[in-house]
Amino acid sequence: MAKPPLAPKHPERICWGCDKYCPADDLACGNGTIRTLHPCELFGDDWLEWSGERTSARTDAIPISPSDADAAA
């Protein structure tokens, strides 16, 4: 799947649910009954910064080794 543009001028005009990027009033893929929103519509204009913070927080977590998981069980 292609990555959506970072800052589209009119995100409300397009369905972002697949690679087809259909007009909001003519969904061709049948992917649900409503269009998929662009991340900027869901999370605001700073969605990319928020996404980066969540990703870096996930990679900073301490990994659990298999032996630690067995001890915790």
Secondary structure as UniProt FT lines:
FT   HELIX           11..13
FT   TURN            19..20
FT   TURN            24..25
FT   HELIX           39..43
FT   TURN            45..46
FT   HELIX           47..59
FT   HELIX           66..72
//
